[in-house]
Amino acid sequence: MMVVGIVAVCAVLLVLAFLVPRLSRHPERGTQRTLGAGSRAGGKAPGILGRLFSKPFRSSSKAVGKSGSAGRRARGHMPF
C-alpha cells in the first residue's frame, strides 16, 4: 500500500513540477521531511533492523526528489 502511495506522490510532483516549477518545491520538501521522519524513526531500531526499517523511507525520499527535479528539468527543455 505504501508503494502505491509513493508512486502517486511522485506522479503528482512530476506534473506539478512541470506545470509550476517554483510552487512544486514546497510540497516536495514537505514530502521529503515526512519521509525523513519515518526514516529516522525506523533507524532507531537496533542493529540491522534499523537499516532495514529506514531503507524504504530513504529510497522513497530519493524517488520524490528525482521526480520533482525531472519535472523541472523537462520544463526547462520546453521551447516556450
N, C-alpha and C positions, 0 to 999 in steps of 0.2 A: 504494500500500500504506500509506503514511503517513497518507493521508486517512482510510482505514478505521479505523486505529488511533486517530486523534484523535477521530473520531466515537464510537467505542466508549468511550473515556475520558470524553468529555463526557456520554454517556448514563449511565455508571456514577456519575459525580459528581453528576449531576442526581438520580438515585434516592437516592444516599447522602445528599445534602444535604436531600432531602425527608424521609427516614426519621430520620436522626440529624444534625441541623444542626451541632452542636458538633464532632462527630467527623469531619465532612467537610472541615474546614478544613485539617487536616494533609495528607491526600492531594492536595488542591487546590494547596497551596503547594509540595509536592514535585514535582508535575507542572509547575507554572509555573517552578520552579527548574531543572528539567531542560530545559524548552523555552527558558529564558533562556540556558542554557549553549550550546545549539545556535545560538541567535540571535547570541550573542557570537562563537562560532567562525565562523559564516558571515559575520559583519560584518568579519572580518579580511581578507577578500579585497579586492583593490584596486578603488577606484572604484565604478562602477555594479554590478559583480558582487557587491560586499559587500552592497549594499542588496537585490539580487535573491536572494542566498542566505539572508539573515536574515529576509526578509519572511514566508515560510511559518511560521517559528517564532514570530514576533511575533503573527501573526494567530491561530495555534493557541493561544497563551497567552491571548489575549483571549477566545477561544471557551471555553476551560476556565473562566476566571473568570466569564464570563457564565452558563454552565450551572450552576455552583455557586451563584451568587447567585440565579439563577432558582428553583432548588430550595428554597433557604432562604426566599425571598420567598413562594413558593407555600405552604410550610408555615405561614408567618405568617398567611396568609389563611384557613386552615382553622378551622372553628368549634370544634374541640376542642383 
